[in-house]
Amino acid sequence: MEKRRVVITGMGTVNPVGNSVAESWAAVRAGKCGIGPITRYDTSEMKVKLAGEVRNLDPAALLGRRDAKKMDRFTQLALVASDEAMKDSGLEKEKIDPARCGVIFSSGIGGFETVSTAHSKAEQKGYATLSPFFIPMIISNMAAGHMAIRYGFQGMCSCVVTACASGTNAVGDSFRHIRDGYADVMLCGGSEAAITALAVGGFTSMKALSESQDPLRASIPFDAERSGFVMGEGAGALVLEELEHARARGAKIYAEVAGYGANCDAHHITAPAPGGTGAAACMRLALADGDLTPEQVDYINVHGTSTPLNDSCETAAIHTVFGEHAKEMMVSSTKSMTGHLLGAAGAVEAIFTALTLKDGFVPATIGYQVPDPACDLDIVPNVGREAEPRVALSNSLGFGGHNAVIALKKWEEN
């Protein structure tokens, strides 16, 4: 069977640099840092003081206070982003087949804030005081479930949980679901809201987080002084659609999803495989899936977490796959602006990658000061760049050895 073509027709996001796609992209183009002091809990007794918080957003006002009370913050953020994406897509409920529309929406951790607060309350007042909504609020698939109910999508509804690769796996799995004929429309992406004392404390104990108190020197991918990632929160939602289905209704198209790779290092629970061998294999899978050659790739939105191991191993992986062409490509980490959104990272970065292709502008890796010989790529340091990339990858590499890569093409009518 001939593979069907898949395009992006709607996008929505809330993240540390903006509460909409337009606001976020304007901030990214300007190189704005969304990292700042943590306000969601008292950090006076904790080593980590900074995070990438979603600010100036009242989900309850947008979703209704009664309904929002029954949702963890990760679900609230997911629905705000998905509402924007659905509106942006122009899909009309009366004109689509709900059985041919589905949802794959991820979260790496799920309702962590609800777990933290409910456990403290139960320890003090007894477990009989737990809300009847406690379980539905914490399970990771609940954002996807709420979306299916909200929009009446009756096709496949699932939640990929692959740590920091989750959002990209959700986009890639949705792409394949449409390409292989199982659906015409998929709402996909990821959401995370784990800026809590318990979650940040846990990551701090792993030595995974930066303890810098300077927002401009905390999330610094590829810099020799990088010391860990900065926790972020947010959500990214994309509407993927079969090309002829989109054309038939005159939909605007942001970019084409051309290929997808997913694999596992099978090496270690947190550390990447030496030399980035798993990431390299995953990029090759995405290229092969999209019938692309390494030389066709102009830009990569890299995983680029600002941890010593990730950035050097991802650099090595890029050299392995692209050889001499690696010197000609642009790569950048938008985590330098947003922090690391965990299960939402890949979805938000897919949005930024699509806009890179659409607008001909490559985001910077901000905060870069001290070169590292182990990270010797063109990371578009500090200032974004006008360019005309035609093919781009977006990489996500998660704890557990999970790797996911999507390949996007600039949309051109043909």
LINCORDA-V424951 format. One line per field, one symbol per residue. phi: phi as a letter, one per 30 degrees, with the letter a starting at -180 (. if undefined). psi: psi as a letter, one per 30 degrees, with the letter a starting at -180 (. if undefined). burial: 1 if it has 24 or more other C-alpha atoms within 12 Angstrom, else 0. Layout:
phi->???
psi->???
burial->???
This chain:
phi->.ddddbbccabaabadclcaddddddddddidcccaedcdadcecbdcccaccdchbcedddcjdddddcbdeddedddddddddddddidcedcbdddcbbbbbcadbiddddedddddddddcjddddddcedddcdddddddddeddcidcdebbbdbbhdceddddddddedddecjdacbbcbkababcdbedddddddddiccdcdccedbccbeiddcdbkccdbbkabbbccbdedddddciddbdacdcaabbabdhbadbdddeiidddddddddddddchccedddcabdddhdicededddddddddddchddedcdcbacdddccicdhdceddddddddddeddcibcddcdidbcdbedbccdchdibdbdabdcbbcbcbbcejidbbbccccddbda
psi->kkkkkklkfkkklklfflgleeeeeeeeefhkkgkakkfflkgfglekflljkklhkjeeeefkeeeefgkleeeeeeeeeeeeeeeefgkkefgljffgklkjklkefbieeeeeeeeeeeeefkfffkkfgeefffkffeeeeeeeeefgjgakjljkjhbffeeeeeeeeeeeeeeggflfkkklalkkigileeeeeeeeffhfkkgkgjffgdjikfkfgkgllkkllakkkkjkkkeeeeefghkkkelkjelkkkakehelfeklkkgheeeeeeeeeeeeeghkleffkfkkjleifgkeeeeeeeeeeeeeefbffefflkkljfffefajgcffeeeefeeeeeeeeefhkklljlgkejkjffihljgikeklkklikfkkljkkjlkfgkkkkkkkkkkkk.
burial->000111111111111111111001101111111111110110000001111111101010001000010111111111111111111111100001010111111111111111110100000000000000010111111111111101111111111111111111111111111110101111111111111111111011000111110011111111111111111111111111111011000011111111111111100001111011111111111110110101011111111111111111111111111100010111111111111111111111111111111111111111110000011111111111100011111111111111111111111000
